[in-house]
Every structure is written in C-alpha cells, then in structure tokens.
Amino acid sequence: MTKQILPEPKITRVKRSPAPNTALSQNWIEANREKYRGRWVMLQGDRLLADANSAAELLQQIDVKGKFITAIY
C-alpha cells in the first residue's frame, strides 16, 4: 500500500487566442527565411527589430518584453 504524500495535482486549462502579431511574424519568417537562415531574430509583428548569431547576443541588443524571438532554420 502506498501512502500519498502530495495532493492530486489540479490542472487548469485556459483558452487563449494566439497573439495578434503571430500571423504577421510567421509571414515575415516565410518571406525572409533564406536571408536570415542560421540567425536569431527578434520581431514585433512583421518588423525585424534585431538579429544576431546567438540568443544571448540578441537578448543584449534590445528589451524583449512583448517581442517574438526565434531561430531561423
């Protein structure tokens, strides 16, 4: 017989709509993938704010709050 130490976890689901700029960012990536392949980019909607060789380098360039950051493959 096993003794339960922790209470059963409670799972809460929250339905969220995608960020309004997600589609714009995805369109930018499609249009610019070849030019920025292998780089890290920071986008706000369909605007490129910064790009760098690494995530660490990118994070030093600009405030990331509310920005979309991804590596381009």
Buried (B, 14 or more C-beta within 10 A) or exposed (E): EEEEEEEEEEEEEEEEEEEEBEEBBBEBBEEBEEEBEEBBBBBBBBEEBBBBEEEEEBBEEBEEEEBBBBEBE
